[in-house]
């Protein structure tokens, strides 16, 4: 589905050790968008929405660490 494609794209960006700050920012923005849509579509407790939320936290942490 489109959700999974966007989620995997964002994960690939933030898990890439050579990702630029722009890549990491795009990953966070993409995950924020996908999370919002998933929560609205499936509900906040749906397993897919919960996994996206975890990925979003991880992406934000990677971005935070890279900008220190």
Residue pairs with C-beta under 8 A, 6 or more apart in sequence:
3 34
3 37
3 38
3 48
3 52
6 30
6 33
6 34
7 31
7 34
7 51
7 52
7 55
9 30
10 26
10 27
10 28
10 30
10 31
10 34
10 55
10 59
11 27
11 55
11 59
13 19
13 23
13 24
13 26
13 27
13 30
13 59
14 23
14 24
14 27
14 28
14 55
14 58
14 59
14 62
14 63
16 23
19 27
19 62
21 63
21 66
21 67
24 59
24 62
24 63
24 66
25 63
27 59
27 63
28 56
28 59
28 60
28 63
31 52
31 55
31 56
31 59
32 56
34 52
35 49
35 52
35 53
35 56
38 46
38 48
38 49
38 52
39 49
42 48
42 49
43 49
44 50
